Amino acid sequence: MKNSLTYLTLFVIALAYACNGPKSATEEALPPYINVSYTVPKDLSSDASPELLAKFAWEELIALNWKSSYDLSQKRGKPDTTWNFSQSGAYPDLLVWETYAHRSELRPYYGQIQPFDNPPHYSFGNQPAPIPGTNARFDLFNNLDESNEIGSCNLYAYDTSQMVLYQAKVNRYEYDYIQQYYGDSASLAQAAARTQNNINTLSAYCPECPTNCDSPQEAGVICLPCGGAENEGSIEVKTAWRMLTDQDDHSRFYKDSVIYYEKGNDGEIYYKNGVFGLIGIHIIHKTENYPTFIFASWEQVDVTEAKMEFILLNGNAQPTGTPQTVKRLHGVPPVIDTVNNNVHALLKKINMESIWQYYRLIGVQSRPVNSIEEDPNYYMANFVIESDSTLANFHGSSIGKPFDGGNNTLYNKTFYNMGGCMGCHGATQLKGTDFSFLLDFAGKPVKDPDVIDLIPTEPSPKVKAYILGIQ
């Protein structure tokens, strides 16, 4: 009996060890849910699932939200490789994407495009002065010179008490491509016209470039660099910001000092500095496997609680009607929410203070299709960047014809009626600027930055030119 008890005890101990003992080498080697790295992912497989696309989007956001090395290296778009997300604090002082080139650096109103690594230098047709009596700086990296959603509407928080402002930036690869080949407005316009003509006649950017990647320079078309084995490709980042109020939990927002603009009593535009909160992020990334760009968009998680309202701008560039409440017209796909939950859990495990646990991916678009049945992200729209129905329900041939079901995107010599962000940018592709609003001539180069305002009665000259130009 004693021996039986001994054997039984040993069996129970062995069973417990087998169930709860050390993890196997395979278990120990399991990778994290996503790669938390300062290296921007260059591409992913051409048949990537919605989950893999969402994970790719988060990996690029994390890399672009890495601490910038600019203060040490004076190199823009470069990470500080000695920093990591586990370090204390919600976020570092300066992020990699913040040091990307502003649209007024890419398309200066006066002079030539300067080298990418030059300090911030903003060129407008009417160069603003600082508010009299202030020491406002004009060399900050965040320059909020846009006050509307590409001419469709103005957006406000808390019953129009806080206006949402925007900026757009490009990475080194896109910037250097334009500087090297189309560094002045005349050559850029010629290339856009040639590209548009080729699309209309050949269903391609040029005879030698059916895939929208790696067009020979002698073709003289706009074909932005694609990410792949050797480089990260072209990236554009658009961000939405506003002043925070006592109604906001400031600890849940990325905040930074910005340049913004006001109109003085003398009618002149002046620049100011202030601390704003980041409420929306768009990243578009051109890669070899996804030459129509991968479109990814994030919102700060509290935006739907901030009483957001928009005022439409009509075809004559005039505000119309009264403020309307922003509503989400299309839900976020469940797979995106699942990825968000897993990434947030990982970020909190690395650093409980990480500010990015309060930002959520709302969608990813990777290839053009013709209907929501083919892609649940067909109408992908950010709550604070595409707020009205023109943009949230976009599936048209242009902003002026947002619902006509016309062709707006070209991929592998086939035209599509794509919706949402990709379809909207695709309308610029068919006009010859490779999905980039920053390269068109609707109000660019920018003559005057937009001013912050409550409910405006008259749009700025830039807004009016822009709206009329893209119809």
C-alpha positions in Angstrom: 0.0 0.0 0.0 2.8 2.4 0.9 4.5 1.7 -2.5 1.2 2.4 -4.3 0.9 5.7 -2.6 4.4 6.6 -3.5 3.8 5.8 -7.2 0.6 7.7 -7.2 2.3 10.8 -5.7 5.1 10.7 -8.3 2.5 10.3 -11.1 0.6 13.4 -9.9 3.9 15.4 -9.6 4.9 14.3 -13.1 1.5 15.2 -14.5 1.6 18.6 -12.9 5.0 19.3 -14.3 3.9 18.2 -17.7 1.0 20.6 -17.6 2.6 23.6 -15.9 6.3 23.1 -16.3 8.8 25.1 -18.4 7.6 26.2 -21.8 8.9 24.4 -24.8 11.5 26.0 -27.1 8.7 26.5 -29.7 6.6 28.4 -27.1 9.5 30.5 -26.0 10.3 31.4 -29.6 6.8 32.7 -30.4 7.2 36.2 -31.9 5.3 39.2 -30.4 1.9 40.0 -32.0 3.5 42.8 -34.1 7.1 43.9 -34.6 7.8 46.9 -32.3 10.7 48.5 -34.2 12.1 51.7 -35.5 12.4 50.2 -39.0 9.5 51.1 -41.3 8.1 48.0 -42.9 8.8 48.1 -46.6 6.1 45.8 -48.0 4.2 42.7 -47.3 3.0 39.7 -49.3 0.7 40.4 -52.3 -2.0 38.2 -50.9 -2.0 39.6 -47.3 -5.1 39.0 -45.3 -7.0 41.9 -43.7 -5.4 41.0 -40.3 -1.9 41.1 -41.8 -2.6 44.4 -43.5 -3.8 45.8 -40.2 -0.7 44.5 -38.4 1.5 46.1 -41.1 -0.3 49.4 -40.6 0.4 49.3 -36.9 4.0 48.4 -37.5 4.5 51.4 -39.7 2.7 53.7 -37.2 5.0 52.5 -34.4 8.1 53.1 -36.6 6.9 56.5 -37.5 6.1 57.3 -33.9 9.6 56.4 -32.8 11.7 59.1 -31.2 13.4 61.2 -33.9 17.2 61.5 -34.0 17.0 65.1 -35.4 18.2 66.8 -32.2 21.4 64.7 -32.4 21.9 64.1 -36.1 20.1 67.0 -37.8 18.7 64.3 -40.1 15.0 64.4 -40.8 12.9 61.2 -41.0 15.5 59.2 -39.0 14.9 57.3 -35.7 16.9 57.5 -32.5 18.0 53.9 -32.3 19.0 54.3 -28.7 15.4 54.9 -27.6 12.6 52.4 -27.3 9.0 52.2 -26.4 9.7 50.8 -22.9 11.3 54.0 -21.7 9.2 56.0 -19.2 6.8 58.6 -20.3 3.8 58.6 -22.7 5.8 59.7 -25.7 9.1 61.3 -26.7 9.6 64.9 -27.5 9.8 64.6 -31.3 8.5 61.8 -33.5 10.0 60.6 -36.8 7.1 61.5 -39.0 6.9 65.0 -37.5 10.3 65.7 -39.2 9.0 64.7 -42.6 8.8 67.6 -45.1 5.7 69.8 -45.0 3.8 70.3 -48.2 5.0 73.9 -48.5 8.6 72.6 -48.4 7.8 70.1 -51.1 6.0 72.7 -53.2 7.5 76.1 -52.2 5.8 79.2 -53.6 9.1 80.9 -54.2 12.5 79.5 -54.9 13.8 75.9 -55.4 13.1 72.9 -53.3 15.7 72.8 -50.6 17.5 69.6 -49.4 15.3 67.4 -47.3 17.5 67.7 -44.1 17.4 71.5 -44.0 15.6 72.9 -40.9 11.9 73.6 -41.3 11.3 76.3 -44.0 7.8 77.2 -45.1 7.2 79.1 -48.3 3.8 80.8 -49.0 2.9 83.4 -51.6 2.1 85.9 -48.9 4.6 85.1 -46.2 2.9 85.6 -42.8 4.5 87.6 -39.9 4.2 86.7 -36.2 1.4 88.1 -34.2 2.7 91.6 -33.1 4.2 91.6 -29.6 4.9 87.8 -29.5 8.0 85.7 -30.0 6.2 83.0 -32.1 8.5 80.7 -33.9 8.2 79.8 -37.6 10.6 76.8 -37.5 8.5 74.3 -35.6 8.0 70.9 -37.3 4.2 71.0 -37.1 2.7 73.7 -39.4 -1.2 73.5 -39.4 -1.9 75.4 -42.5 -5.1 73.7 -43.6 -8.5 74.3 -42.0 -10.8 72.1 -44.1 -11.3 68.6 -45.4 -9.9 69.1 -48.9 -12.5 71.7 -49.6 -15.5 69.7 -48.6 -16.2 71.0 -45.1 -14.9 72.7 -42.0 -14.8 70.6 -38.8 -15.3 71.7 -35.2 -15.4 70.2 -31.7 -17.7 71.1 -28.8 -20.4 73.0 -30.7 -18.0 74.9 -33.0 -15.9 76.2 -30.2 -12.7 74.5 -31.4 -11.8 74.3 -35.1 -9.9 71.2 -36.4 -6.7 72.0 -38.3 -4.6 69.8 -40.6 -1.2 69.4 -42.1 0.3 67.0 -44.8 3.9 65.7 -45.0 6.0 63.5 -47.2 9.0 61.2 -46.4 12.5 61.5 -47.9 11.9 59.1 -50.8 9.0 61.0 -52.2 10.6 64.4 -51.5 13.9 63.5 -53.1 12.1 62.0 -56.2 10.2 65.3 -56.8 13.3 67.4 -56.0 15.5 65.4 -58.4 13.1 65.1 -61.4 10.4 67.8 -61.1 11.8 70.4 -58.8 9.9 73.3 -60.4 6.2 73.9 -61.1 6.6 73.9 -64.9 8.3 70.4 -65.1 5.9 69.0 -62.6 2.9 70.2 -64.6 4.3 68.8 -67.8 4.9 65.4 -66.2 1.4 65.4 -64.7 -0.2 66.2 -68.1 1.9 63.5 -69.8 0.9 60.9 -67.2 -2.7 61.8 -67.5 -2.6 61.5 -71.2 -0.9 58.1 -71.0 -3.5 56.9 -68.6 -6.3 58.0 -70.9 -4.8 56.5 -74.0 -2.7 53.5 -72.7 -4.4 52.6 -69.4 -0.9 52.9 -67.9 1.5 55.6 -66.7 3.7 54.9 -69.8 4.3 52.0 -72.3 7.2 50.7 -70.2 5.5 50.9 -66.8 2.2 48.9 -66.6 2.5 48.2 -62.9 2.7 51.8 -61.6 6.2 51.1 -60.2 9.7 51.8 -61.5 8.9 53.8 -64.6 12.0 54.8 -66.6 12.9 58.4 -66.0 13.0 59.1 -69.8 9.3 58.4 -69.8 8.8 61.8 -68.1 5.9 60.7 -66.0 5.1 61.0 -62.3 5.6 57.5 -60.8 6.5 57.8 -57.1 9.0 55.3 -55.6 7.6 52.0 -54.4 8.8 50.3 -51.2 10.4 46.9 -51.5 13.6 45.1 -50.7 15.9 48.2 -50.9 13.8 51.1 -49.6 10.6 52.0 -47.8 9.0 53.8 -50.8 6.9 56.9 -50.8 4.9 57.8 -47.7 2.6 60.7 -47.0 1.2 61.5 -43.6 -1.8 63.7 -42.9 -2.7 64.6 -39.4 -5.7 66.4 -37.7 -5.2 68.5 -34.6 -7.2 70.8 -32.3 -6.8 72.8 -29.1 -7.8 70.7 -26.1 -10.3 71.9 -23.5 -11.2 71.2 -19.9 -13.7 68.7 -21.2 -10.8 66.6 -22.6 -8.6 64.2 -20.7 -5.3 65.6 -21.8 -3.4 62.5 -20.6 -5.0 60.5 -23.5 -3.7 62.7 -26.4 -0.4 63.2 -28.1 0.3 66.9 -27.8 2.9 69.1 -29.3 3.7 72.7 -30.1 2.4 73.9 -33.5 2.3 76.8 -35.9 -1.2 78.0 -36.7 -2.7 81.1 -38.3 -5.1 84.0 -37.4 -6.3 86.9 -39.4 -5.7 90.3 -37.8 -7.9 93.3 -37.6 -5.9 94.7 -40.5 -6.9 91.7 -42.7 -3.4 90.3 -42.7 -2.6 86.7 -41.8 -0.3 86.2 -38.8 1.2 83.0 -37.3 1.0 81.9 -33.7 2.3 79.0 -31.6 0.2 76.8 -29.3 0.0 73.3 -27.9 -2.6 71.2 -29.8 -3.8 67.6 -29.4 -3.4 65.1 -32.2 -6.9 63.6 -33.1 -6.4 61.8 -36.4 -3.7 60.3 -38.6 -3.6 59.1 -42.2 -0.6 57.2 -43.6 -0.5 56.2 -47.3 2.4 54.0 -48.4 3.3 53.0 -51.9 4.9 49.5 -52.2 5.9 47.1 -55.0 3.1 44.7 -54.1 0.6 47.5 -53.5 1.4 50.2 -56.0 -2.0 51.9 -55.5 -0.7 52.6 -52.0 -1.7 51.1 -48.7 -4.1 53.5 -47.0 -4.3 53.3 -43.2 -6.1 55.7 -40.8 -6.2 56.2 -37.0 -8.4 58.2 -34.6 -7.9 59.2 -31.1 -10.4 57.1 -29.2 -12.4 60.0 -27.7 -13.2 61.9 -30.9 -16.8 60.6 -31.0 -17.4 62.2 -27.6 -16.3 65.7 -28.5 -19.5 66.9 -30.0 -18.0 67.1 -33.5 -19.8 69.2 -36.1 -19.1 70.1 -39.7 -20.2 73.0 -42.0 -20.3 72.2 -45.7 -18.5 74.2 -48.3 -20.5 74.4 -51.6 -19.4 74.4 -55.2 -18.7 78.2 -55.0 -16.5 77.7 -52.0 -19.1 79.2 -49.6 -20.1 77.7 -46.2 -23.6 76.5 -46.5 -26.3 76.0 -43.8 -25.9 75.3 -40.2 -23.5 73.0 -38.3 -24.3 69.3 -38.7 -23.4 66.5 -36.2 -20.7 64.2 -37.4 -21.9 60.6 -37.7 -20.0 57.5 -38.6 -21.7 56.2 -41.7 -19.8 52.9 -42.0 -18.6 50.7 -39.1 -15.1 49.6 -38.4 -14.7 46.0 -39.5 -14.4 43.5 -36.6 -11.0 42.3 -37.7 -9.6 45.8 -37.3 -11.0 46.0 -33.7 -9.4 42.6 -32.9 -6.0 43.8 -34.1 -6.4 47.1 -32.2 -7.2 45.2 -28.9 -4.1 42.9 -29.4 -1.8 45.8 -30.2 -3.1 47.9 -27.3 -2.5 45.0 -25.0 1.1 44.7 -26.3 1.8 48.4 -26.0 0.5 48.5 -22.4 2.7 45.4 -21.6 5.7 47.3 -22.9 4.8 50.6 -21.3 1.6 51.3 -19.4 2.0 55.0 -20.1 2.2 54.7 -23.9 -0.1 57.3 -25.5 -0.8 55.1 -28.5 -3.1 52.9 -26.5 -5.6 55.8 -26.9 -5.4 55.7 -30.7 -7.2 53.1 -32.8 -6.9 52.0 -36.4 -10.2 52.4 -38.2 -9.4 50.8 -41.5 -6.8 49.7 -44.1 -7.3 49.7 -47.9 -4.7 47.9 -50.1 -6.2 47.2 -53.6 -9.0 48.9 -55.6 -12.3 47.1 -55.9 -15.7 48.1 -57.1 -18.0 47.5 -54.1 -18.3 47.1 -50.4 -19.2 43.4 -51.0 -15.6 42.9 -52.1 -14.0 44.8 -49.3 -15.6 45.9 -45.9 -13.2 48.8 -45.9 -14.5 50.1 -49.2 -15.9 53.3 -47.6 -13.0 53.8 -45.2 -13.4 57.2 -43.7 -11.8 58.9 -40.6 -14.2 60.6 -38.2 -12.1 63.8 -38.1 -10.6 63.8 -41.6 -13.5 62.6 -43.8 -16.4 63.8 -41.7 -19.2 64.7 -44.1 -21.1 62.3 -46.5 -19.1 63.6 -49.6 -16.0 62.0 -48.2 -17.5 59.3 -45.9 -19.6 57.9 -48.8 -17.2 58.7 -51.6 -17.3 56.5 -54.7 -17.1 59.0 -57.5 -14.9 60.2 -60.3 -14.0 63.5 -58.4 -14.8 65.5 -55.3 -17.2 67.5 -57.5 -18.9 64.2 -58.5 -18.5 62.1 -55.3 -21.3 59.5 -56.0 -21.4 59.1 -59.8 -19.8 55.6 -59.7 -17.2 56.7 -62.3 -13.7 55.4 -62.7 -11.2 56.8 -60.2 -8.4 54.3 -59.9 -6.1 52.4 -62.2 -4.4 49.1 -61.3 -2.8 46.6 -63.7 -4.3 48.4 -66.7 -7.8 48.0 -65.3 -10.0 50.9 -64.1 -12.0 50.7 -60.9 -14.6 52.7 -59.0 -13.0 52.5 -55.6 -14.5 54.1 -52.5 -13.2 55.9 -49.5 -9.7 57.2 -49.1 -8.2 55.3 -52.0 -10.9 56.3 -54.4 -10.6 59.9 -53.4 -6.9 59.9 -53.9 -7.4 57.8 -57.0 -9.1 60.7 -58.7 -5.8 62.5 -58.5 -4.1 59.4 -60.0 -6.2 59.7 -63.1 -5.2 63.4 -63.3 -1.5 62.3 -63.4 -0.2 62.8 -59.9 0.0 59.2 -58.6 -2.6 59.4 -55.9 -1.1 62.6 -54.4 -3.1 65.7 -53.7 0.2 67.4 -52.8 1.4 67.3 -56.4 -1.6 68.8 -58.1 -2.2 72.4 -58.9 -5.5 73.0 -57.2 -4.4 75.9 -54.9 -0.8 74.8 -54.9 1.8 76.0 -54.4 0.0 77.6 -51.5 -0.5 81.4 -51.6 -2.0 81.8 -48.1 -2.2 79.4 -45.2 -5.7 78.8 -43.8 -6.6 80.7 -40.6 -8.2 79.2 -37.5 -11.8 80.5 -37.0 -15.1 79.7 -35.6 -17.9 79.6 -38.2 -16.4 81.4 -41.2 -18.4 83.6 -43.5 -15.9 83.6 -46.4 -13.3 80.9 -47.3 -9.7 81.9 -47.8 -8.4 82.4 -51.3 -6.5 79.2 -51.1 -9.7 77.2 -50.1 -11.7 78.8 -52.9 -9.0 78.1 -55.5 -8.7 74.5 -54.3 -12.4 73.7 -54.3 -12.9 75.2 -57.8 -9.8 73.4 -59.0 -10.7 69.9 -58.0 -14.3 69.9 -59.2 
